[in-house]
């Protein structure tokens, strides 16, 4: 039986693995199909890396603001070389930089002397995000672990949290459709207001990430039922970030390839 992991991050966003390393680890894990879904960037796809022996579904994960928290929209089968879309992503990464400056300012006011330059240096050429900040805080000894940084300071609604991605969920869904991608709600359990899911469907959402490492069995069952109710595609993946989240491995959460076939069939029907 063939399997897919459709949610993987590289060192171009907040993961630690290079794209070539992702491919190698996926093969070793018995995964036949992957999607690299970096946050607000397609740099993995504009880089050169060997992908022989594994199917690669072009993907991305867009972050959107909603009520002092966020919603993440995955896009599958997207056109990665659309110039206008790359320009939009560059704008979103610039928003992430401004957001990081504000989060560091809030942490400073809370007595945590972290500098944005430290976080940017740690992130390197990546599109900077909260996980970079959390790892810096842990590395400097301000918290015991990156997760503790989220729990204490930078989780949605936390004392140092800032949204300000410059994108709303409806716009994220629209952007995915405009680059001929299938918009899917990532890790739906994390959406603060679950009643928004039907609204996202009306806006063009086409799938739910039903299979996810942090979903309890009851949640997986719930989102499978919701997908059937609204006629949505079912996807899933590990959300692997390499050593940034060492407990999450590629292929830890995987889906049967028949769900990938349904995804590709939906793209053909939608966009021709």
N, C-alpha and C positions, 0 to 999 in steps of 0.2 A: 504494500500500500504506500502511496506517495503522500508526503506531508509538506506543509508550508508554515513559515513563521513570517507574518506580515507586519511586524512592528519591531524594528531594530534601529538603534541610533549609533552613529559613528563619531569620530573625533571632530567632525565638521559642525556638530552641535554640542550636546553635553555628554556624549559617550566618550570612551577612551580607545576604542578599536578603530583601526584604519579599515576602509572598505574591503581591501584584499584580505584582511584578517577575519572580517565578518564572513566572507565567502568561504574561507578555509574552515572556520569553526562550524559553519552551517553544514558543510559536507561531512565533517567528522561526526556531527550530531544526527546524521541521517535525514537532513532536511533537503528537499528537492527544489523548493521555491521560496524565495525571500523577497521582502520589500524593505529597503532602507528608507526610513521615514524620519529624517532629521527635522528638528524644529526650525521652521521658517527659513530653510535654506536647501538649495539643490546642489551644493558644491560637490557632494559625493558623486553626483552623476556627471558633473563636468570635469571630474578628475579621471585619470586613467588607471584602471585596475582590472586584473584578470577575473572573468566571471564564467569561464568555461565549466561546463558540468553542472551548472545550477541555473534555474530560471529566475530572472530578476524582474519583478514588477515595479516600475517606477512609482515612487511614492513620496509623501511629505506629510508633516504634521503641523498644522497652523494653530496658533494660540490666539484665542479671542477673549475680549473683556466682557464680563457680565456680572453686575452687582457686586463689585469688590471681590470677585473671584474670577475664575476662568473656565472656558470650555475649549476642548481640543478637538479639532476636526482633521481626520486623516483623509488623504486623497490618494486614490489608486489608479494606475494607468494614465497618469497625467502626461501632458506634453512638456518635457523638461527643458526644451530649448526656445520657448516663447520669450522673446526679449522683454516684452512689457511685463511679463510675470516675474522675470528675474529682477527687473527694476523695482517692482513692488516688494519683492522679498528683501532687497537691499534696504528699502525704506523701513521694513519691519525689523530688520536687524539693528538699524540705527535707533529705532524706538526702544529696542531691548537695551541698548547702551544707556540711553537716557533714564530708562527704568532702573537700571543697575545703579546709576549715580544717586538716584533718589532713595533706593533701598539702603545703600551705604550711608547716606546722610541720616536716615532714620536710625540705623544701628549706632551711629556715632552719638546721637542724642540719647540712646539707651545705654551709653557707656561702653560700647564695643568699638574700639578704634581700628576699624578696617577701612582700607582705601580702595577706591574703585580701580586704581591702577594695578593693585595687587591681584584683583579678581581678573582683570583683562589679561595680565601677564600669565596667570594660571590657565585661562581659557585659550590662549594662543590665537590662532586664526579662526576659532570657532565663533558661531553666533551665540553670544553670551547669555546665560540663563541662571535660574536660581540654584541649580545643582552645582554649578561652578562656585557660586558664593557659599553654599553650604559646605562644600569640601574645603574651601579656604578657611572658613570659620573653625572647622574641625582640625585642620592642619595647624592652625595657630593656637589651638587649645582653648578657644572660647566656648566650645561645646564638645561633648564626648564623641559625637558622630555626626555625619551629615544629616541623618534623620532627626537627630536632636535639634539641629539648627532649624529644620522645618517646623518641628513640633513647638519650639519655643519662640521663634522669631518670624519665619518667612512663609509659613503655610498660608493658604488663602485666608484673608481676614486677620492674619497675625499682626503684631505690633510693628513689624518692619516690612510688611507686605505692600507691594505696589503692583497694580495691574498695568494699565496704560500701554497695551500692545498696539493700539491704534486700529483695532479690527474688532467688529462685532460678529457673533456666530453666523448671522444671516449672510454677512459679507464674505466670511470665510467659505461658506457653502457655495455662494455664487462664484467666487474665484475658482474653486475646484471645478465647477461645471464649465467655466469659461476656458479652462485648459484641458477640457475633455476628460476630467477625472471623475471617479466615483466618490462622493463625499460620505464619510463614515464617522459616526461619533465615537471618539476614542474613550476607552475605560469609562463607560457610562455611569458606573457607581459613584464616580468622583464629582458628577454634576450636582451642584448644591440644590438646585430646584429641578426635580425630576419631571415636574409638570411641563417643563419646556420642551421635552422630547417631541410631543405632537406638533408643537410650533416649528421645530426644526424640520420635521417631515414636510410640513406645508411649504417651507422655504426651499425644499429640494434635497434634504438629506435622504440618502439611499441605503444606508446600512448602519448596523450597530456592531461594535467590537464586543461580541458576546463572550468570547473565550479570552480571559485575561488573568494573569497570575494572582491578582489581589481580589478577584471575584470569589465570593463564597459559592458553594454549589447552589444554594437557594437563589443567589443573584444571577448566576448563569442561567438557571431555569427561568427566572423572571424575564431576563432580556431575550431569551429564545422565544418565549411566549409573546413578548412585545414585538419582536421582529415579525412573527407570523401575523399578528394583529394588524400591523401597518404595512405588510408586504415588503419588508426591508431585507436586504442581504445580511448574511451572518459572516463576520470575519473574526480573526483572533491572532494573537501573537504574544511574544514574551516581553516586549518593551525592554529588551536588553540594552544596557548602557556600558557593558564591559566592566572594568574595575571600579567605575563610579557607583555601580550597584552590583557588587561581586556575587551576591546571592542569586541574582537573576541571570540564567544562562540561555544562550540561543537554543531554541527548540524546547525549552522548559514548558512553554505553552505553545501548542501547535494545532493546526487544523487539517482535516483531510483535504486532499487536493480537489475533490469535487466542489468544495466551496470556492476555490480559486476559479474553477471552470464557470461557475455561476456568476462570479464577479466579471470575468472577461465577456461572458455572454451578455450581461447587462450593459457593459460598455458598448458592445457592437450594436445592440438594439437602440441605445440612447443616442449614439453619435455616428453610427454607420461604419 
